[in-house]
Amino acid sequence: MRKTARYILLLLVLLLTSTTLKAQDIVIDSIIPRRVLVRTSSHGIALLNNLDTYLSGYNYTGLGYHYNLENFRDAHFGSYKWKYQTLFNVTGGITELNSSTQYSLMANRFWSGYHPFEIGERLQLLAGVQIQLSGGALYIPANGNNLISAKLRLALAASGMAIYHIPIRGRDHVARYQLDIPLAGAMFSPEFGQSYYEIFGLGHCANTWHFAHPFNSPSWRHTVSFDIPIGSNRRNVTLRLSYIADLYQSEVNDLRTHLYSHAFTFGFVKTLYKVKQGDPIKAYTPY
Amino acid sequence: MKKIYRYIFATLLILFCQGCIEEDKFSNSPAGNFDALWTIIDQRYCFFEHAEDEFGLDWEETYRKYRPLAEQCKNSMELFDTLGNMLKELRDGHVNLVSSYGTSYYWNWKLDYPINFSDSIQRNYLGNNFGYSNGIKFNSLMPDSIGYAYVETFADAMSDNNISIILSRLSINKGLIIDIRNNGGGMLTSAEKLASHFTNEKVHTGYIQHKNGTGHDDFSSPEAIYLERGDGAVWLRPVVVLTNRAVYSSANYFVMLMRELPHVVILGDKTGGGSGLPLNSTLPNGWTVRFSACPILDKEGKHTEFGIEPDIAVNITSEDWNRGRDTMIDTAVELINSFYDKKNEEEVE
């Protein structure tokens, strides 16, 4: 039984890391890369708790699928060195309140720049700013003219990260915590009793865009991850286990919304190197 | 430096102490579900003032009357009936409670009045060889050469192409009767689409507004609604729209649009009304409630929630009913014929 489980795990690893292995094949120890990009693609299950009083005054709870794609690299602005992260994630799920069913789909695209602070050999703190674009929709088929509630928010956020390297049996394991808090931006919301027919059919859009700030849109996103190197030294594969708490909230036009997603994901870390022929080569990671 | 830390701490405290945005605080008990329903209607229903003027609705009194009854409910079926009865106090066909026990309806907007329609009698006019497209049955009434189109519902989407084809096939006729009796509504966009093929220009037809707060008088300012020319064929010859008390919701809206056009006459009985665009919400036990939320007003800014009076009031007479004749269709035919007779007389003069 254990042997079967091991084969299934190996098959999953091979399937999900086929491109990773190709990318890493080009690494030769003596090259100094022009750019190193760490890409992590994760999949997982999310516990969802959705409230949108435009559709219903009560929490709908259920399970969903969560996909997260992260790119992380060094960047330069003249002589100033910083870290650049892009995130894309999507969560879709089916939630219920007794016999009533709701479908939800939310996507986020984040662009972040960080200033790194080295604290000792193992700990690195990063502080920076982030641009967040979040959008999606909730859908209750049983509702008539308000069966969908659309979400759209563009925000400037504060973002911080703590990265800790833990050597276990001579291999570098990485623990990471990231916190993103939107501070100011713009968000869409219909008026209290406004129909989408009025907004999109008749073009009556007054008072549907609002200045978003922590008092009317107190939201935050926590990410805790742990990178575990598996496989041999030559064909190194890194498994990432993560917990992502995405807590999106808003209260405008007498309408209250919360979209809580607690996702448990697993994925594989790929390191992509951009090199030019003739460059000296050396293995490197931005964190 | 200490001061900076203090500011950072205070900012974080404010951010996290905003707390969670929570759901409505009503329990999933008979009293809790009653309170939830009463509050949803109290905050989101749009015709309190109008219903007060029209038939003296007292919503607070409704609470006092039905709350003790809800508390006494022994099972959820009894609760469903009690809550449904409370909603009927609004006398609004757009207010319903939906559960596994069924849907509660207020039907008196049409059942208290004459039917004024018979599909058996309609067969005598429509014949067996009628056209059928986009849910519309149509034929030419001979020997008067007047088109007849029966629009049973607006529940399905209508296309410019299909409407144009219907109008082209009826174009041999000198006038058109659009029969929307018993049309209980559907999509506003379908009603607009059909009406848009009867005007060549942009016409101001009414206003729409919505609740923008929880108070009974919290409304957005009314925004004008216009009817614009549809793509394809346009019918500008005389049109008679036939109505009865079962014309409701989007069909009522269709009448509101058509009556602003100069070549259109509304004939028959008063419509059933239903001018509030309904929205939905849910109770703690998962039951769904539908309620009027966005009033649509006519060109004079008046509600049409309790119906639109026809230009020419006609009921089907007992004599006609017994001999298989439809008084409304016959009167519409006479009206179109008299229009041309009058026109000919004017030309001769």
Interface residues (C-beta under 8 A of the other chain):
Chain A: L51 T53 L55 S56 G57 Y58 N59 L97 N98 S99 S100 I140 A142 N143 G144 N145 N146 L147 I181 E191 F192 G193 Q194 S195 Y197 E198 G201 L202 H204 A206 N207 P214 F215 P218 W220 Q249 S250 E251 N253 D254 R256 T257 H258
Chain B: I14 L15 Q18 G19 C20 I21 E22 E23 D24 F26 N28 A36 I40 R44 C46 V98 S100 L188 T189 I208 H210 K211 N212 G213 T214 D218 S220 E223 I225 L277 P278 L279 N280 S281 T282 P284 N285 G286 T288 R290 A293 C294
